[in-house]
Amino acid sequence: MKIFNKITDIKAEVKKLKSEGKAVGFVPTMGFLHEGHMSLVRESVSNNDVTVTSIFVNPTQFGPTEDLAAYPRDFERDCAMLDKNGADIIFHPEPSEIYGEGFCTKVELSGITEVLCGISRPVHFAGVATVVTKLFNIVNPDRAYFGSKDYQQLQVIRRMVKDLNMDVEVVGMPIIREADGLAMSSRNVYLGAQERRSALALSGSFKVVEDLLKQGVTDSKTIKEKIAEFILSHPHTRIDYIETVHPESLVSVDSAEADFVVALAVYVGKARLIDNRYFEVNHA
């Protein structure tokens, strides 16, 4: 497994590999890796000749009051996990390498970034779109792999790739959960024992939705109210948002009469956790 810190070096390496006819898969991460990331790496390894993983805590997607400095990091552990799961190349640049002197360009999307997490994190998705565009240009992958836990991020990247005619296939992968249902996240490390139990309210709320749909309830307002009641019955929880949205546009829907996504962002203690579930509506 090779590790590159400089853009010129990894570009030269990928150019050589592609000249040999090799397909390149790419898994962009911010490090402190877990099984969710490894599922993306293994999928890339199984479908490409070479798998590149980036480890870069991107400063431009953090707001001024967010946890950039505190974001967990363990590069040696990450490298060991990636090596064990078959990654071929790690790209681990410094912020100054990605955002050089005088850097003044942003990639911004409208609409799809102004809902859900975009409301409380207004700079976040411009930071994500900009860094992913740069990473795609640097790594030049054939396929790029993203988890569905960050559902809005996945839809933003798909829209950006489509709108800008980027020559990369975006592959969305299922959410990987702990045995008790909690979606895996690097931020789970922030949870104390009681908070960890309360965090199960996010995944547990999807059973609330299932039961309501079985009872014939399709009004989104009622569904969101029942989810809120359930989550707030757990200690240490504070709701950022609960939304029912169209699966692609992320526009809020008033009723569950067609396929929809329930998207959640909830503070459990100091940890801001997100989760989602796609609901297929069968009218047969």
C-alpha positions as CSV (number, residue, x, y, z in Angstrom):
1,M,0.0,0.0,0.0
2,K,1.4,3.4,-1.1
3,I,0.9,6.7,0.8
4,F,1.0,10.0,-1.0
5,N,0.9,13.5,0.5
6,K,1.5,15.6,-2.6
7,I,-1.0,16.2,-5.5
8,T,1.7,15.9,-8.2
9,D,2.8,12.5,-6.9
10,I,-0.6,10.8,-6.7
11,K,-1.6,12.3,-10.1
12,A,1.5,10.8,-11.7
13,E,0.8,7.4,-10.0
14,V,-2.8,7.3,-11.2
15,K,-1.9,8.4,-14.7
16,K,0.6,5.5,-14.9
17,L,-2.0,3.0,-13.6
18,K,-4.6,4.2,-16.1
19,S,-2.1,4.1,-19.0
20,E,-1.8,0.4,-18.1
21,G,-5.6,0.1,-18.5
22,K,-6.4,-0.2,-14.8
23,A,-9.8,0.8,-13.4
24,V,-9.5,3.1,-10.4
25,G,-12.0,3.1,-7.5
26,F,-12.0,5.9,-5.0
27,V,-13.3,6.2,-1.4
28,P,-13.0,9.8,0.0
29,T,-13.0,10.0,3.8
30,M,-12.1,12.2,6.7
31,G,-10.4,9.4,8.5
32,F,-11.1,7.8,11.9
33,L,-12.4,4.9,9.9
34,H,-14.9,2.3,10.9
35,E,-16.7,-0.6,9.3
36,G,-18.9,1.7,7.3
37,H,-15.9,3.0,5.5
38,M,-14.5,-0.5,5.1
39,S,-17.6,-1.6,3.3
40,L,-17.0,1.0,0.7
41,V,-13.3,0.0,0.4
42,R,-14.2,-3.7,0.0
43,E,-16.8,-2.8,-2.7
44,S,-14.2,-0.8,-4.6
45,V,-11.6,-3.5,-4.3
46,S,-14.0,-6.0,-5.7
47,N,-15.0,-3.9,-8.7
48,N,-11.8,-2.1,-9.6
49,D,-8.1,-2.9,-10.3
50,V,-6.9,-0.2,-7.9
51,T,-8.5,1.4,-4.9
52,V,-7.5,4.9,-3.7
53,T,-8.7,6.2,-0.3
54,S,-8.3,9.8,0.7
55,I,-7.9,10.8,4.4
56,F,-8.4,14.5,4.7
57,V,-10.3,16.4,7.4
58,N,-11.7,19.1,5.1
59,P,-11.7,22.5,6.9
60,T,-14.0,24.2,4.5
61,Q,-17.0,22.1,5.4
62,F,-16.9,23.0,9.1
63,G,-18.6,26.1,10.3
64,P,-17.0,28.5,12.8
65,T,-18.7,26.8,15.8
66,E,-18.2,23.2,14.7
67,D,-15.8,20.5,15.8
68,L,-12.9,20.8,13.3
69,A,-10.2,20.8,15.9
70,A,-11.9,18.1,18.0
71,Y,-12.7,15.9,15.0
72,P,-11.2,12.5,15.9
73,R,-8.0,11.4,14.0
74,D,-5.9,8.2,14.1
75,F,-3.9,7.9,10.9
76,E,-1.9,4.9,11.9
77,R,-5.0,2.9,12.8
78,D,-6.7,4.1,9.6
79,C,-3.7,2.8,7.6
80,A,-3.8,-0.6,9.3
81,M,-7.5,-1.0,8.5
82,L,-7.1,0.1,4.9
83,D,-4.2,-2.3,4.4
84,K,-6.2,-5.2,5.9
85,N,-9.2,-4.5,3.6
86,G,-7.2,-4.3,0.4
87,A,-6.8,-0.6,-0.4
88,D,-3.8,0.1,-2.7
89,I,-3.2,3.9,-2.2
90,I,-3.8,6.4,0.5
91,F,-3.9,10.1,-0.3
92,H,-3.2,12.1,2.9
93,P,-2.6,15.7,2.1
94,E,-2.2,18.7,4.4
95,P,-4.8,21.5,4.1
96,S,-2.2,23.7,2.5
97,E,-1.7,21.2,-0.2
98,I,-5.4,21.2,-1.1
99,Y,-6.0,24.9,-0.5
100,G,-2.9,26.6,-1.7
101,E,-2.0,30.3,-1.3
102,G,-4.6,32.6,-2.8
103,F,-7.3,29.8,-3.2
104,C,-10.6,31.5,-4.0
105,T,-12.8,29.1,-5.9
106,K,-16.0,27.4,-4.6
107,V,-18.4,24.9,-6.1
108,E,-21.9,25.6,-4.9
109,L,-25.3,24.0,-5.6
110,S,-28.6,25.7,-4.9
111,G,-31.9,24.2,-3.7
112,I,-30.7,20.7,-2.7
113,T,-28.1,22.2,-0.3
114,E,-30.5,24.6,1.3
115,V,-32.6,22.0,3.2
116,L,-31.9,19.5,5.9
117,C,-28.3,19.8,7.1
118,G,-27.9,22.9,4.9
119,I,-30.1,25.0,7.2
120,S,-28.0,24.6,10.4
121,R,-24.7,24.1,8.5
122,P,-24.9,26.8,5.7
123,V,-21.3,26.5,4.6
124,H,-21.1,22.8,4.8
125,F,-22.1,21.6,1.3
126,A,-20.1,24.2,-0.6
127,G,-17.1,22.9,1.3
128,V,-18.1,19.3,0.5
129,A,-18.7,20.0,-3.2
130,T,-15.5,22.0,-3.6
131,V,-13.3,19.4,-2.0
132,V,-14.9,16.4,-3.8
133,T,-14.5,18.2,-7.1
134,K,-10.9,18.8,-6.3
135,L,-10.4,15.2,-5.2
136,F,-12.1,13.9,-8.4
137,N,-9.8,16.0,-10.5
138,I,-6.7,14.8,-8.5
139,V,-7.5,11.1,-8.4
140,N,-9.4,10.9,-11.7
141,P,-11.4,7.8,-10.5
142,D,-13.6,5.6,-12.7
143,R,-15.9,5.0,-9.7
144,A,-16.3,6.8,-6.3
145,Y,-18.0,5.2,-3.3
146,F,-20.2,7.0,-0.7
147,G,-22.2,5.8,2.2
148,S,-26.0,6.4,2.4
149,K,-25.9,7.6,6.0
150,D,-24.9,11.0,4.7
151,Y,-27.9,10.8,2.4
152,Q,-28.0,14.5,1.5
153,Q,-24.3,14.5,0.7
154,L,-24.8,11.5,-1.6
155,Q,-27.6,13.3,-3.5
156,V,-25.6,16.5,-3.7
157,I,-22.6,14.7,-5.2
158,R,-24.8,12.9,-7.7
159,R,-26.4,16.1,-8.7
160,M,-23.0,17.9,-9.1
161,V,-21.6,15.0,-11.1
162,K,-24.6,15.1,-13.4
163,D,-24.7,18.9,-13.8
164,L,-21.0,19.3,-14.4
165,N,-20.7,16.2,-16.7
166,M,-18.0,14.6,-14.6
167,D,-16.8,11.3,-15.9
168,V,-17.1,9.3,-12.7
169,E,-19.7,6.8,-11.6
170,V,-21.0,7.6,-8.1
171,V,-21.8,4.5,-6.2
172,G,-24.1,4.8,-3.1
173,M,-23.7,2.1,-0.5
174,P,-26.1,1.0,2.3
175,I,-25.8,2.3,5.9
176,I,-23.7,0.0,8.1
177,R,-25.1,-0.3,11.6
178,E,-24.0,-1.6,14.9
179,A,-25.7,-4.8,16.1
180,D,-28.3,-2.7,18.0
181,G,-29.1,-0.5,15.0
182,L,-27.0,2.6,15.6
183,A,-25.6,3.9,12.3
184,M,-21.8,3.8,12.4
185,S,-20.3,7.2,12.6
186,S,-16.9,8.7,13.6
187,R,-18.8,11.0,15.9
188,N,-20.2,8.1,18.0
189,V,-17.0,8.3,20.0
190,Y,-18.4,11.4,21.6
191,L,-21.3,9.4,23.3
192,G,-21.3,8.5,27.0
193,A,-22.9,5.3,28.1
194,Q,-26.4,6.7,28.7
195,E,-26.1,8.9,25.6
196,R,-25.2,5.8,23.5
197,R,-28.5,4.2,24.6
198,S,-30.4,7.3,23.8
199,A,-28.8,7.4,20.3
200,L,-30.8,4.3,19.4
201,A,-33.9,6.7,19.3
202,L,-32.8,7.6,15.7
203,S,-32.9,4.1,14.2
204,G,-35.8,3.2,16.5
205,S,-37.9,6.0,15.1
206,F,-38.1,4.2,11.8
207,K,-40.2,1.5,13.4
208,V,-42.6,4.3,14.5
209,V,-42.9,5.2,10.9
210,E,-43.5,1.6,9.8
211,D,-46.3,1.2,12.4
212,L,-48.0,4.5,11.3
213,L,-47.9,3.5,7.6
214,K,-49.4,0.1,8.5
215,Q,-52.2,2.0,10.3
216,G,-52.8,4.0,7.1
217,V,-51.3,7.2,8.4
218,T,-49.9,9.1,5.4
219,D,-49.9,12.7,6.7
220,S,-46.3,13.9,7.0
221,K,-47.1,16.3,9.8
222,T,-48.4,13.5,11.9
223,I,-45.5,11.2,11.1
224,K,-43.0,13.9,12.1
225,E,-44.8,14.7,15.3
226,K,-44.8,11.0,16.3
227,I,-41.1,10.7,15.5
228,A,-40.4,13.8,17.6
229,E,-42.4,12.4,20.6
230,F,-40.4,9.1,20.4
231,I,-37.0,10.7,20.2
232,L,-37.6,13.3,22.9
233,S,-38.8,10.5,25.2
234,H,-35.1,9.5,25.4
235,P,-32.8,11.6,27.7
236,H,-30.0,13.8,26.3
237,T,-31.7,14.3,22.9
238,R,-32.3,17.6,21.1
239,I,-33.8,17.6,17.6
240,D,-32.1,19.6,14.8
241,Y,-34.6,18.4,12.2
242,I,-37.0,15.7,11.3
243,E,-38.1,15.7,7.6
244,T,-39.9,13.6,5.1
245,V,-38.5,14.3,1.7
246,H,-38.5,13.3,-2.0
247,P,-35.6,10.8,-2.5
248,E,-33.8,12.8,-5.1
249,S,-34.7,16.5,-4.9
250,L,-35.0,16.4,-1.1
251,V,-38.0,18.7,-1.3
252,S,-40.3,18.2,1.7
253,V,-43.4,16.1,1.0
254,D,-46.7,16.6,2.7
255,S,-47.9,13.0,2.5
256,A,-46.4,9.5,2.3
257,E,-48.3,8.5,-0.9
258,A,-45.1,7.9,-2.9
259,D,-41.6,6.8,-2.1
260,F,-40.0,9.1,0.5
261,V,-37.1,9.4,2.8
262,V,-37.2,10.1,6.5
263,A,-34.1,12.2,7.4
264,L,-33.1,13.0,10.9
265,A,-30.5,15.1,12.7
266,V,-30.4,14.8,16.4
267,Y,-28.1,16.1,19.1
268,V,-27.4,13.3,21.7
269,G,-25.3,15.1,24.3
270,K,-22.8,17.0,22.3
271,A,-22.8,14.7,19.4
272,R,-24.8,15.7,16.3
273,L,-26.0,12.4,14.7
274,I,-27.8,11.9,11.4
275,D,-29.7,8.9,10.1
276,N,-32.2,8.2,7.4
277,R,-34.4,5.5,5.8
278,Y,-35.9,5.2,2.4
279,F,-39.5,4.1,2.5
280,E,-41.0,2.4,-0.5
281,V,-44.8,3.0,-0.8
282,N,-46.6,0.0,-2.3
283,H,-50.1,0.8,-3.6
284,A,-50.7,-2.6,-5.0
